[in-house]
Amino acid sequence: MNGYAFTLAGAELVACASGALWWADRRLLCFSDLHLGKAERMARRGGAMLPPYETQDTLERIEADIRACNATTIVCLGDSFDDLAAADSLSEAERLWLTRLQAGRRWVWIEGNHDPGPIDFGGTHLAELHSPPLAFRHIARTSASGEVSGHYHPKARLSARGRGVSRPCFLIDGDRVIMPAYGTYTGGLRSDAPVLSTLMRREALAVLTGTKAHAMPMPRGEALE
């Protein structure tokens, strides 16, 4: 997989350039914050009208990542749907697409704050997944270690050829990895936000996604007291 290799709690992982996390020893592929159905949810609530193609685009990228590594376990790390009604609003073609991706694989849906409960799709529905030495949950806990989480949609800015480029990123230190949002229409929180500076150690890295994973020291702000 095209990405940045690192070790967390003894587990050898790859922060993929696509925004997925690959654990080769378990053949486990993790995605966070897909926010499927966001365009429908915004239209339903009277928000901005977005082109209704984000679910298809996200599913295409998920399928490409699964095929690239032949994953047998898939973990969706919460906020897989923009809300519970958005899960119900997926088209028949999109539902069949998800069913096809799940066939022959263990598929785990972790609850998020946008989708806090079981959804009408196959797979296992959990508040969090413990797969020692790692724990997968939606929102990071300050005292945790060996933790994989999402929720914050971190992003960082890279200067290239005299221009600043902002990209979704992984945040990685000796205790945890906070994953970028994988969904097509998801925004991001700058890595120097106080909540992220509080969660991450001083030596933390930001691994920017894109055509190639790029690791750099995590830009930091003032941590919360």
ZANUDO-260077 format. One record per residue: x, y, z of N, C-alpha, C, CB in turn; residue in three letters. Coordinates in steps of 0.1 Angstrom, whole numbers, padded with zeros to 4 digits, m for minus. Each point is the difference from the previous one (the first is absolute). Glycine has a CB too. Example, Ala and Ser with C-alpha at 12.3 -4.5 7.8 and 13.67 -1.06 7.14 Angstrom:
residues 2
SITE      nu      nv      nw     cau     cav     caw      cu      cv      cw     cbu     cbv     cbw   residu
SITE    0132   m0057    0078   m0009    0012    0000    0009    0012    0000   m0019   m0012    0012      ALA
SITE    0015    0023   m0019    0009    0011    0000   m0008    0011    0008    0012   m0006   m0022      SER
END
This chain:
residues 225
SITE      nu      nv      nw     cau     cav     caw      cu      cv      cw     cbu     cbv     cbw   residu
SITE    0008   m0012    0000   m0008    0012    0000    0009    0013    0000   m0019   m0013    0012      MET
SITE    0015    0023   m0019    0006    0012   m0001   m0003    0008    0013   m0001    0001   m0025      ASN
SITE    0011    0001    0033   m0003    0006    0013    0013    0001    0009   m0023   m0008   m0002      GLY
SITE    0020    0012    0015    0011    0002    0009   m0001   m0011    0011   m0001    0025   m0004      TYR
SITE    0011   m0033    0005    0000   m0011    0009    0005    0004    0014    0005   m0015   m0019      ALA
SITE   m0012    0011    0029    0004    0003    0014   m0005   m0011    0009   m0001    0025   m0005      PHE
SITE    0005   m0025    0018   m0003   m0010    0010   m0008    0007    0011    0020   m0014   m0006      THR
SITE   m0031    0008    0010   m0008    0005    0012   m0002   m0012    0009   m0011    0018   m0014      LEU
SITE    0016   m0017    0026   m0002   m0011    0010    0004   m0013   m0005   m0019    0013    0010      ALA
SITE    0030   m0013   m0019    0005   m0013   m0005   m0007   m0004   m0013    0006   m0006    0023      GLY
SITE   m0017    0012   m0027   m0006   m0003   m0012    0006    0008   m0012   m0022   m0005    0013      ALA
SITE    0025   m0002   m0024    0006    0007   m0011   m0012    0004   m0010    0022   m0014    0002      GLU
SITE   m0023    0027   m0004   m0011    0006   m0007    0005    0009   m0011   m0013    0000    0021      LEU
SITE    0004    0003   m0031    0003    0009   m0011   m0011    0010    0000    0013   m0018   m0013      VAL
SITE   m0009    0031    0014   m0009    0011   m0003    0000    0002   m0015    0004    0011    0023      ALA
SITE   m0014   m0016   m0030   m0001    0000   m0014   m0002    0014   m0006   m0009   m0023    0001      CYS
SITE    0014    0026   m0012   m0001    0013   m0007   m0015    0003   m0002    0022   m0002   m0011      ALA
SITE   m0030   m0008    0010   m0015    0002   m0003   m0007    0005    0012    0001   m0018   m0017      SER
SITE    0004    0016    0029   m0006    0003    0013   m0005   m0012    0008   m0007    0021   m0011      GLY
SITE    0009   m0033    0005   m0003   m0012    0007    0012   m0005    0009   m0016   m0007   m0019      ALA
SITE    0013   m0001    0028    0011   m0006    0009    0001   m0015   m0002   m0003    0018    0017      LEU
SITE    0015   m0023   m0020    0002   m0014   m0003    0008   m0007    0010   m0002    0005   m0024      TRP
SITE   m0004   m0016    0030    0007   m0009    0009    0002   m0013   m0006   m0010    0012    0020      TRP
SITE    0022   m0014   m0026    0002   m0012   m0009   m0001   m0013    0008    0015    0014   m0015      ALA
SITE   m0010   m0015    0027    0000   m0012    0007   m0014   m0005    0003    0021    0007    0011      ASP
SITE   m0031    0001   m0010   m0013   m0004    0002   m0009    0001   m0013    0002    0008    0023      ARG
SITE    0005   m0003   m0034   m0007    0003   m0013   m0012    0009    0003    0008   m0023   m0010      ARG
SITE   m0006    0033    0018   m0011    0009    0005    0002    0013   m0007   m0002   m0012    0022      LEU
SITE   m0008    0018   m0028    0000    0013   m0006   m0010    0008    0008    0007   m0009   m0023      LEU
SITE   m0003    0021    0027   m0009    0009    0008   m0002    0013   m0008    0008   m0010    0022      CYS
SITE   m0021    0014   m0022   m0004    0013   m0005   m0007    0008    0011   m0003   m0010   m0024      PHE
SITE    0004    0023    0024   m0006    0008    0010   m0008    0011   m0007    0018   m0005    0017      SER
SITE   m0030    0008   m0011   m0008    0012   m0003   m0003    0000   m0015    0010    0013    0019      ASP
SITE   m0017   m0023   m0024   m0004    0000   m0014   m0011    0010   m0003    0005   m0024    0000      LEU
SITE   m0014    0026    0010   m0011    0010   m0002   m0008   m0002   m0012    0013    0016    0013      HIS
SITE   m0016   m0029   m0016   m0008   m0003   m0012   m0014    0006    0001    0012   m0022   m0002      LEU
SITE   m0017    0027   m0009   m0013    0007    0000    0000    0014    0005   m0009   m0021    0004      GLY
SITE    0021    0028   m0004    0000    0014    0005   m0008    0009   m0009    0023   m0005    0010      LYS
SITE   m0022    0003   m0023   m0007    0009   m0009   m0015   m0001    0003    0018   m0002   m0018      ALA
SITE   m0023   m0010    0020   m0014   m0002    0002   m0004    0007    0013    0000   m0021   m0013      GLU
SITE    0008    0019    0024   m0003    0005    0013    0000    0016    0000    0010   m0020    0010      ARG
SITE   m0001    0026   m0018    0000    0014    0000   m0012    0006   m0008    0025   m0001    0001      MET
SITE   m0029   m0006   m0012   m0012    0004   m0007   m0012   m0002    0009    0011   m0006   m0022      ALA
SITE   m0012   m0005    0029   m0012   m0003    0009   m0001    0011    0010    0003   m0024   m0004      ARG
SITE    0008    0029    0009   m0001    0010    0011    0001    0014   m0005    0011   m0016    0015      ARG
SITE   m0012    0018   m0028   m0001    0014   m0005    0014    0007   m0002   m0022    0001    0010      GLY
SITE    0033   m0009   m0010    0013    0005   m0002    0004    0002   m0014    0006   m0010    0021      GLY
SITE    0006    0012   m0024    0005    0002   m0013   m0002   m0013   m0009    0017    0016    0009      ALA
SITE   m0021   m0014   m0021   m0003   m0011   m0009    0014   m0004   m0007   m0024    0008   m0004      MET
SITE    0028   m0020    0008    0012   m0005   m0005   m0003   m0011   m0011    0012    0004    0022      LEU
SITE   m0003   m0005   m0032   m0001   m0011   m0010   m0002   m0013    0007    0013    0013   m0017      PRO
SITE   m0023   m0021    0014   m0003   m0013    0008    0009   m0012   m0005   m0023    0009    0003      PRO
SITE    0036   m0007   m0003    0009   m0010   m0005    0010   m0005    0010   m0003    0009   m0023      TYR
SITE    0002   m0003    0035    0011   m0003    0009    0000   m0014    0005   m0001    0024    0007      GLU
SITE   m0011   m0030   m0005    0000   m0014    0004    0006   m0009   m0010   m0021    0005    0013      THR
SITE    0018   m0003   m0026    0006   m0008   m0010    0015    0001   m0001   m0021    0002   m0013      GLN
SITE    0026    0011    0014    0014    0002    0000    0007   m0007    0012   m0004    0022   m0012      ASP
SITE   m0002   m0021    0024    0006   m0006    0012    0001   m0015   m0002   m0008    0019    0014      THR
SITE   m0003   m0025   m0018   m0001   m0014   m0002    0010   m0005   m0010   m0024    0000    0006      LEU
SITE    0026    0008   m0017    0010   m0004   m0010    0014    0000    0006   m0014    0010   m0018      GLU
SITE    0018   m0001    0027    0013    0001    0006    0001   m0011    0010    0001    0024   m0004      ARG
SITE   m0011   m0027    0012    0000   m0012    0009    0003   m0013   m0007   m0016    0012    0015      ILE
SITE    0009   m0014   m0026    0002   m0012   m0008    0014   m0001   m0005   m0024    0000   m0006      GLU
SITE    0029    0011    0001    0014    0000   m0005    0010   m0004    0011   m0007    0017   m0017      ALA
SITE    0005   m0012    0029    0009   m0003    0011   m0001   m0014    0004   m0001    0024    0008      ASP
SITE   m0011   m0029   m0007   m0002   m0014    0003    0007   m0010   m0009   m0022    0006    0011      ILE
SITE    0020   m0003   m0024    0006   m0008   m0011    0015    0001    0000   m0021    0002   m0013      ARG
SITE    0026    0009    0016    0015    0002    0000    0007   m0008    0010   m0004    0023   m0008      ALA
SITE   m0002   m0026    0020    0006   m0007    0010   m0006   m0013    0004    0007    0021    0009      CYS
SITE   m0019   m0024   m0016   m0007   m0013    0002   m0003   m0002    0015    0011   m0010   m0020      ASN
SITE   m0017    0021    0026   m0004    0000    0014   m0011   m0010    0003    0007    0024    0001      ALA
SITE   m0006   m0031    0010   m0011   m0009    0004   m0008    0005    0012    0014   m0019   m0008      THR
SITE   m0009    0029    0015   m0007    0007    0010   m0001    0015   m0002    0007   m0018    0017      THR
SITE   m0019    0024   m0017   m0002    0014   m0002   m0006    0006    0013   m0003   m0003   m0025      ILE
SITE    0010    0014    0029   m0005    0007    0012   m0004    0014   m0005    0014   m0013    0017      VAL
SITE   m0027    0017   m0015   m0004    0014   m0003   m0001    0007    0014   m0013   m0007   m0022      CYS
SITE    0021    0017    0024    0003    0005    0013   m0010    0011    0005    0024   m0005   m0005      LEU
SITE   m0036    0004    0001   m0010    0009    0005   m0003    0012   m0010    0007   m0006    0023      GLY
SITE   m0019    0011   m0021   m0005    0011   m0010    0001   m0006   m0014    0007    0019    0016      ASP
SITE   m0010   m0031   m0018    0000   m0006   m0013   m0011    0006   m0009    0009   m0021    0009      SER
SITE   m0020    0026   m0002   m0011    0006   m0006   m0002    0014    0006   m0011   m0022   m0005      PHE
SITE    0006    0031   m0003   m0001    0014    0005   m0011    0001    0011    0008    0008   m0022      ASP
SITE   m0018   m0016    0022   m0008   m0002    0011   m0008   m0013   m0003   m0003    0025    0005      ASP
SITE   m0005   m0030    0005   m0007   m0013   m0002   m0009    0000   m0011    0002   m0004    0024      LEU
SITE   m0009    0016   m0027   m0009    0001   m0011    0007   m0001   m0013   m0015    0014    0013      ALA
SITE    0028   m0009   m0014    0008   m0001   m0012    0003   m0014   m0003    0010    0022    0005      ALA
SITE   m0008   m0030    0005    0002   m0015   m0003   m0012   m0006   m0007    0015   m0001    0020      ALA
SITE   m0027    0005   m0016   m0012   m0005   m0006   m0002    0005   m0014   m0010   m0002    0023      ASP
SITE    0016    0014   m0026   m0003    0007   m0013    0009   m0005   m0011   m0008    0019    0013      SER
SITE    0018   m0028   m0010    0008   m0004   m0011   m0008   m0007   m0011    0019   m0003    0016      LEU
SITE   m0015    0005   m0028   m0008   m0006   m0011    0002   m0016    0000    0003    0021   m0014      SER
SITE   m0012   m0028    0007    0001   m0014   m0001    0014   m0004   m0005   m0025   m0002   m0003      GLU
SITE    0030    0009   m0008    0012   m0003   m0006    0012    0001    0010   m0009    0007   m0022      ALA
SITE    0008    0004    0031    0011    0002    0010   m0001   m0011    0011   m0001    0025   m0005      GLU
SITE   m0011   m0029    0009   m0002   m0010    0010    0006   m0013   m0005   m0020    0012    0009      ARG
SITE    0017   m0016   m0022    0005   m0012   m0006    0015    0001   m0001   m0021   m0003   m0012      LEU
SITE    0027    0014    0009    0014    0002   m0001    0007   m0003    0014   m0003    0018   m0018      TRP
SITE   m0003   m0013    0029    0005   m0003    0013   m0001   m0014    0003   m0006    0023    0008      LEU
SITE   m0005   m0029   m0011   m0002   m0015    0002    0011   m0008   m0007   m0025    0004    0003      THR
SITE    0028    0000   m0015    0010   m0007   m0008    0014    0001    0006   m0014    0004   m0021      ARG
SITE    0017    0008    0026    0013    0002    0007    0001   m0008    0012    0001    0023   m0009      LEU
SITE   m0012   m0025    0016    0000   m0007    0013    0001   m0015   m0002   m0013    0017    0010      GLN
SITE    0010   m0022   m0022   m0001   m0015   m0002    0014   m0006    0002   m0019    0003   m0016      ALA
SITE    0019   m0013    0025    0012   m0008    0002    0010    0007    0010   m0003   m0010   m0022      GLY
SITE   m0001    0021    0028    0009    0008    0009   m0007    0002    0013    0011    0011   m0020      ARG
SITE   m0003   m0010    0030   m0005    0005    0013   m0001    0015   m0001    0010   m0019    0013      ARG
SITE   m0021    0024   m0010   m0003    0015   m0001   m0005    0005    0013   m0005   m0002   m0025      TRP
SITE    0012    0012    0031   m0003    0005    0013   m0004    0015   m0001    0015   m0017    0011      VAL
SITE   m0027    0020   m0007   m0004    0014    0001    0001    0005    0014   m0017   m0003   m0019      TRP
SITE    0026    0013    0021    0001    0006    0013   m0009    0012    0001    0024   m0007    0002      ILE
SITE   m0031    0008    0009   m0010    0012    0002    0008    0013    0001   m0016   m0015    0012      GLU
SITE    0010    0025   m0019    0006    0014    0001   m0011    0009    0006    0015   m0004   m0020      GLY
SITE   m0011    0017    0021   m0010    0009    0005   m0011    0004   m0010    0018    0009    0015      ASN
SITE   m0015   m0011   m0028   m0010    0002   m0011   m0009   m0012   m0002    0016    0016   m0011      HIS
SITE   m0011   m0028    0014   m0008   m0012   m0002    0001   m0009    0013    0004    0001   m0025      ASP
SITE   m0010    0004    0036    0002   m0007    0013   m0010   m0011    0002    0008    0021    0009      PRO
SITE   m0007   m0031   m0017   m0009   m0012    0001    0001   m0009   m0012   m0015    0014    0015      GLY
SITE    0009   m0026   m0013    0000   m0009   m0012   m0006    0005   m0012    0000   m0018    0017      PRO
SITE    0005    0015   m0028   m0006    0004   m0013   m0004   m0013   m0008    0014    0021   m0001      ILE
SITE   m0022   m0019   m0009   m0006   m0011   m0007    0009   m0006   m0011   m0023    0009    0005      ASP
SITE    0035   m0013   m0001    0010   m0006   m0009    0006   m0011    0007    0004    0022   m0011      PHE
SITE    0001   m0032    0004    0007   m0011    0005    0013    0003    0007   m0010   m0014   m0017      GLY
SITE    0015    0005    0024    0013    0003    0008   m0003    0000    0015    0009    0013   m0020      GLY
SITE    0001   m0010    0027    0000    0000    0015   m0001    0015    0004    0013   m0022    0002      THR
SITE   m0021    0025    0007   m0002    0014    0005    0005    0001    0015   m0020    0003   m0016      HIS
SITE    0030    0005    0018    0007    0001    0013    0002    0014    0004    0011   m0022   m0004      LEU
SITE   m0011    0024    0017    0004    0014    0006    0015    0002   m0003   m0018   m0001    0018      ALA
SITE    0026   m0010   m0016    0014    0001   m0003    0005   m0014   m0002    0003    0021    0013      GLU
SITE    0008   m0023   m0019    0006   m0013   m0003    0014   m0001    0006   m0013   m0001   m0022      LEU
SITE    0014   m0010    0030    0013   m0003    0006    0006   m0011   m0007   m0007    0008    0023      HIS
SITE    0019   m0006   m0029    0007   m0010   m0008    0015    0001    0005   m0016    0000   m0020      SER
SITE    0019   m0005    0032    0013    0002    0006    0012   m0002   m0010   m0010   m0007    0022      PRO
SITE    0019    0016   m0022    0002    0011    0010   m0007    0013   m0002    0022   m0010    0004      PRO
SITE   m0031    0010   m0014   m0006    0013   m0004   m0015    0000    0004    0016    0002   m0019      LEU
SITE   m0021    0011    0021   m0014    0002    0003   m0005    0010   m0011    0003   m0005    0025      ALA
SITE   m0014    0002   m0031   m0006    0009   m0010   m0013    0006    0006    0010   m0014   m0019      PHE
SITE   m0010    0028    0019   m0012    0007    0004   m0001    0013   m0007    0002   m0010    0023      ARG
SITE   m0014    0016   m0023   m0002    0012   m0008    0007    0012    0006   m0022   m0009   m0007      HIS
SITE    0021    0011    0020    0006    0012    0006    0011   m0003    0010   m0022    0012   m0003      ILE
SITE    0034   m0006    0001    0011   m0003    0009   m0002    0003    0014    0014    0005   m0019      ALA
SITE   m0008   m0013    0028    0000    0002    0014    0014    0004    0005   m0018   m0017    0003      ARG
SITE    0019    0027    0005    0012    0006    0004    0010   m0010    0007   m0012    0022    0002      THR
SITE    0007   m0032    0005    0008   m0009    0007    0003   m0013   m0008   m0009    0009    0021      SER
SITE    0005   m0010   m0033    0001   m0013   m0007    0013   m0001   m0007   m0024    0001   m0004      ALA
SITE    0028   m0014    0001    0012   m0002   m0008   m0004   m0012   m0009    0016    0008    0018      SER
SITE   m0008   m0009   m0029   m0003   m0010   m0010   m0014    0003   m0006    0014   m0017    0012      GLY
SITE   m0017    0029   m0014   m0014    0004   m0004    0000    0005   m0014   m0005    0006    0024      GLU
SITE   m0005   m0010   m0031   m0003    0005   m0014   m0014    0007    0001    0014   m0019   m0012      VAL
SITE   m0014    0031    0008   m0013    0008    0001   m0001    0009   m0012    0000   m0001    0025      SER
SITE   m0012    0008   m0026   m0002    0009   m0011   m0007    0013    0006   m0003   m0019   m0016      GLY
SITE   m0009    0022    0011   m0008    0011    0005    0004    0014   m0003   m0005   m0015    0017      HIS
SITE    0018    0018   m0016    0005    0014   m0001    0003    0005   m0014    0009   m0003    0023      TYR
SITE   m0009   m0006   m0033    0003    0003   m0014    0013    0009    0000   m0024   m0001   m0006      HIS
SITE    0035   m0003    0011    0012    0009    0001    0005    0003   m0014    0006   m0010    0022      PRO
SITE    0000    0022   m0024    0006    0004   m0012    0012    0008    0004   m0021   m0001   m0014      LYS
SITE    0031    0002    0005    0012    0008    0002    0004    0006   m0013    0008   m0015    0018      ALA
SITE    0001    0026   m0017    0003    0008   m0011    0015   m0003   m0004   m0017    0018    0007      ARG
SITE    0020   m0020   m0019    0013   m0003   m0005    0004    0011   m0010   m0003   m0025    0003      LEU
SITE    0015    0030   m0002    0005    0010   m0010    0007   m0007   m0011    0002    0018    0018      SER
SITE   m0006   m0016   m0030    0006   m0007   m0012    0001    0010   m0011   m0009   m0022    0007      ALA
SITE    0021    0024   m0012    0003    0009   m0011   m0006    0014    0002    0000   m0020   m0015      ARG
SITE    0002    0025    0027   m0005    0013    0004   m0014    0001    0002    0018    0008   m0013      GLY
SITE   m0026   m0019    0013   m0014    0001    0003   m0004   m0009    0011   m0004    0004   m0024      ARG
SITE   m0006    0000    0032   m0005   m0008    0011   m0011   m0009   m0005    0006    0019    0016      GLY
SITE   m0005   m0032   m0012   m0010   m0010   m0004   m0005   m0006    0013    0011   m0004   m0022      VAL
SITE   m0024    0004    0024   m0006   m0006    0012   m0006   m0013   m0004   m0005    0022    0010      SER
SITE    0009   m0033   m0002   m0005   m0013   m0003   m0005   m0007    0012    0016   m0001   m0019      ARG
SITE   m0025   m0008    0018   m0004   m0009    0011    0013   m0008    0005   m0024   m0002   m0008      PRO
SITE    0025   m0001    0020    0012   m0007    0005   m0003   m0009    0012    0013    0020   m0007      CYS
SITE   m0004   m0030    0008    0000   m0008    0012    0009    0008    0011   m0003   m0022   m0014      PHE
SITE   m0001    0021    0026    0008    0004    0011    0005   m0012    0008   m0012    0022    0002      LEU
SITE    0025   m0023    0000    0006   m0013    0005    0010    0004    0011   m0003   m0012   m0022      ILE
SITE    0002    0005    0033    0010    0001    0011    0002   m0014    0006   m0005    0024    0005      ASP
SITE    0011   m0025    0006    0003   m0013    0006   m0012   m0006    0007    0022    0007    0003      GLY
SITE   m0033    0000   m0001   m0012   m0005    0006   m0012   m0003   m0009    0007    0013    0020      ASP
SITE   m0008   m0005   m0031   m0012    0000   m0008    0003    0004   m0014   m0013    0004    0020      ARG
SITE    0003   m0007   m0029   m0001    0006   m0013   m0014    0006   m0001    0017   m0016   m0010      VAL
SITE   m0018    0028    0006   m0013    0006   m0003   m0001    0001   m0016   m0001    0013    0022      ILE
SITE   m0009   m0020   m0027   m0001   m0001   m0015   m0007    0012   m0006   m0001   m0025    0003      MET
SITE    0004    0027   m0016   m0007    0011   m0008   m0013   m0005   m0004    0022    0009   m0008      PRO
SITE   m0031    0000    0005   m0013   m0003   m0005    0002   m0006   m0014   m0012    0018    0014      ALA
SITE    0005   m0029   m0018    0002   m0006   m0013   m0011    0005   m0010    0010   m0020    0012      TYR
SITE   m0021    0024   m0007   m0012    0004   m0008    0003    0011   m0009   m0015   m0008    0017      GLY
SITE    0009    0008   m0029    0003    0010   m0010   m0004    0014    0004   m0004   m0018   m0017      THR
SITE   m0007    0020    0024   m0004    0014    0003    0004    0004    0014   m0019   m0003   m0016      TYR
SITE    0028   m0003    0022    0003    0003    0014    0010    0011    0001   m0004   m0023    0007      THR
SITE    0002    0032    0003    0009    0011    0002    0011   m0005    0009   m0018    0017   m0003      GLY
SITE    0025   m0007    0010    0011   m0004    0009    0003    0010    0011    0009   m0012   m0019      GLY
SITE   m0002    0008    0029    0004    0008    0011    0015    0001    0000   m0020   m0007    0014      LEU
SITE    0025    0019   m0014    0015    0002    0000    0007   m0007    0011   m0004    0022   m0012      ARG
SITE    0015   m0028    0009    0007   m0008    0011    0005    0009    0011    0007   m0016   m0017      SER
SITE   m0006    0029    0015    0004    0009    0011   m0011    0004    0009    0018    0008   m0014      ASP
SITE   m0030   m0013    0012   m0012    0002    0009    0004   m0004    0014   m0017   m0002   m0019      ALA
SITE    0013    0009    0029    0004   m0004    0014   m0004   m0014    0004   m0003    0024    0005      PRO
SITE   m0009   m0029   m0009   m0004   m0013    0004    0010   m0011   m0006   m0024    0008    0001      VAL
SITE    0029   m0006   m0013    0009   m0009   m0006    0014    0001    0006   m0013    0000   m0021      LEU
SITE    0017    0012    0024    0013    0002    0007    0000   m0006    0014    0004    0021   m0013      SER
SITE   m0016   m0021    0019   m0001   m0006    0014    0001   m0016   m0001   m0014    0020    0007      THR
SITE    0008   m0025   m0017    0000   m0015   m0002    0013   m0006   m0004   m0024    0002   m0006      LEU
SITE    0031    0005   m0002    0012   m0005   m0006    0013    0004    0007   m0012    0000   m0022      MET
SITE    0022   m0009    0023    0012    0003    0006    0008    0010   m0008    0001   m0023    0009      ARG
SITE    0009    0029   m0003    0008    0010   m0006    0007   m0005   m0013    0004    0010    0022      ARG
SITE    0000   m0023   m0022    0007   m0006   m0011   m0009   m0005   m0011    0018   m0006    0015      GLU
SITE   m0031    0009   m0015   m0009   m0005   m0009    0003    0004   m0015   m0017    0000    0018      ALA
SITE    0013   m0009   m0027    0001    0002   m0014   m0013    0003   m0006    0021   m0014   m0001      LEU
SITE   m0021    0022   m0010   m0012    0001   m0009    0004   m0007   m0013   m0008    0022    0011      ALA
SITE    0000   m0032   m0015    0002   m0007   m0013   m0011    0005   m0010    0012   m0020    0012      VAL
SITE   m0008    0028   m0021   m0010    0006   m0009   m0003   m0010   m0011    0009    0023    0004      LEU
SITE   m0022   m0023   m0008   m0005   m0009   m0010    0001    0007   m0014   m0015   m0012    0017      THR
SITE    0012    0004   m0027    0000    0006   m0014    0006   m0011   m0009    0003    0023    0009      GLY
SITE    0003   m0019   m0020    0006   m0010   m0009    0011   m0008    0007   m0006    0015   m0020      THR
SITE    0013   m0009    0030    0010   m0006    0007    0000    0004    0015    0014   m0001   m0021      LYS
SITE   m0013   m0008    0030    0001    0004    0014    0012    0008    0003   m0013   m0021    0006      ALA
SITE    0011    0032    0002    0012    0008    0004    0000    0003    0015   m0001    0011   m0023      HIS
SITE    0011   m0016    0029    0001    0002    0015    0008    0012    0003   m0001   m0025    0003      ALA
SITE   m0003    0032    0008    0006    0012    0004   m0003    0002    0015   m0001    0011   m0023      MET
SITE    0009   m0003    0031   m0004    0003    0013   m0014    0006    0001    0024    0003    0006      PRO
SITE   m0032   m0007    0003   m0014    0005    0001    0001    0015    0004   m0008   m0023    0007      MET
SITE    0001    0032   m0015   m0001    0013    0004   m0008    0001    0013    0001    0008   m0024      PRO
SITE    0003    0000    0033   m0006    0000    0013   m0005    0014    0004    0014   m0019    0007      ARG
SITE   m0025    0020    0001   m0004    0012    0006    0001   m0001    0015   m0016    0004   m0019      GLY
SITE    0009    0005    0026    0001    0000    0014   m0010   m0011    0006    0006    0024    0000      GLU
SITE   m0001   m0033    0008   m0008   m0011    0005   m0010    0006    0011    0019   m0017   m0004      ALA
SITE   m0030    0009    0005   m0010    0004    0010    0006   m0003    0014   m0019   m0005   m0016      LEU
SITE    0015    0013    0026    0004   m0002    0014   m0007   m0013    0005    0003    0025    0004      GLU
END
